[in-house]
Amino acid sequence: MAQRDYVSRGRTPQKKKPDGKKRGKAQAKNTQRPPIPVVRLIIVVLLLVGFGVFLFSIKDNASSTVDTNITRPVAPTEEALPELPKEEWEYIRTLPGYEVEVDVAEQQKSDKRYLMQCASFRTRAQAEEMKAKIAFQGLEALIRHSSGENGDWFRVILGPFESKRDAEKAKHSLRKVNIATCQIWYWNL
């Protein structure tokens, strides 16, 4: 099957333009340029000049007499205001000598110590990186190697802590730098 050219399909053959001598009346009208809107331009300029003359003529005609018989409301004098009441607050005198006594039970020291494990890695390099992040927070971490059925693991731990409160304090300081995987356990190493 032969290829067909669908791009040129449907186009009519273009006619040659006639010479300038053989123009008809319809073609002569279409080729003339529209006259320049000189009349419109003159009207716009005259309107602008007229408006400027009008503004110039009325600038000196403004009346300078101002109506000075304006009534203003009379402000009350100071004598018409009531006296401010003297406020006395009792707490101002009582607070400086007042002390609050709070009974705080002593924390019982437990015989257990706590550790905090923050991560467990397969490679020592990853564990060292985590240890460095923790060191930037002012805490000292240890890396413990453990091997078992799952292979070798490197645990990043902190501690021992004497109380769970100390361990929680360290955990919160690590959370500020997006280390949120720490868990607190009893020290059993």
Secondary structure, 3 states (H helix, E strand, C coil): CCCCCCCCCCCCCCCCCCCHHHCCHHHHHHHCCCCCCHHHHHHHHHHHHHHHHHHHHHCCCCCCCCCCCCCCCCCCCHHHCCCCCCCCCHHHHHCCCCCCCCCCCCCCCCCCCEEEEEEEECCHHHHHHHHHHHHCCCCCEEEEEEEECCEEEEEEEEEEECCHHHHHHHHHHHHCCCCCCCEEEECCC
